[in-house]
């Protein structure tokens, strides 16, 4: 083999090893980058899961229990109750300590809890359920603070909200402020909890809520939307009651965490709007809230 040929082969062999070295270095670099990215991804997943792992643990426990599948019942954190008291005080113009006392009336009322538990005891689907009022503490506090003559709630379900409202009206009546509750629900079996003394302060209209609202010949002081949770139907309810609202009215929206129906209504009708964000205590559900639209801030 000639010397020229030897030089050519040597050159090719050199280039081959150079390429091989470069390839190996690139492979190591790529592996390192992949390792670093994987470490970063895992680290970030760990950070993120720290915010949810307790919720997931509670969700796994809840999934095995005989409790409600929707319209969940839970208490609120202590700081969340203080925030709620401050917001109700701001809207109603009442002292915050008075509002907090109202919340505690419901919170530590053994009779209403016994009443609910006694009915749930006969329902195998609710055998593991515990009573929790969540954002309904706000409904109760507003009624105690504002002493309404008429409270209307659309969407009754089992009636936890119904008896919370009637409990507030009952205490108002004992103080000389008489009021009544009107609930609406399309389900003829809704409102199973509205019995006993609570039924003396309220009634339920069965059928389509819009039709029931149209039939009302009342000046509504507090209107609570909690029926069909579509934005369109919610908006229709507000439009239906707008001319039935008293001059010092309050609208509470139970769907304001997921629709703009109440804030849009408030803006278009020159009303105020605020939102209270729930923080459930020891429950996987992230919470809903209360859309609050008073005629004005008092």
Secondary structure, DSSP 8 states (H G I E B T S, - for coil): --HHHHHHHHHHHHHHHHHHHHHHHHHHHHHHHHHHHHHHHHHHHHHHHHTTHHHHHHHHHHHTS---SSS---EE-HHHHHHHHHHHHHHHT--HHHHHHHHHHHHT-HHHHHHHHHHHTT-GGGTT-----TTHHHHHHHHHHH--SEEEEE--TTSHHHHHHHHHHHHHHHTT---EEEEEES-TT--TT--GGGGGGEEEEES-HHHHHHH--S-EEEEEE-S---HHHHHHHHHHHGGGEEEEEEEEETTTTT--HHHHHHHHTT---EEEE--EES-SS---EEEEEESS--
